[in-house]
Amino acid sequence: MKNLEQMDMINARRDDAIVEHFVRNKGRKVFILTESFPFMFIGNIKDVIEDMIALDVLTTNVAALEGREWYIHIHSINVFYIETGIGEKIPDLKD
């Protein structure tokens, strides 16, 4: 039982750290992959509301879904990369 409690605490701390990372990077460009449709987003982090990201979507794998605000649950994100100015830039996939 104690191991389950420790795992829950570790998961909660991990979730809090991811939320805080997105909060610190509001306004920056992000690349996100999820398991569910539409799978890929590139956009600017507009806001973080609890564990949801408000994202101004620039590019996704379905053109009809671009140019809109999407709300993405942090738990549904598998992979993300936030452009911070210290690393590679996220390419403009429309070129």
Secondary structure, 3 states (H helix, E strand, C coil): CHHHHHHHHHHHHHHHHHHHHHHHCCCCEEEEEECCCCCEEEEEEEEEECCEEEEEEEEECCHHHCCCEEEEEHHHEEEEEECCCCCCCCCCCCC
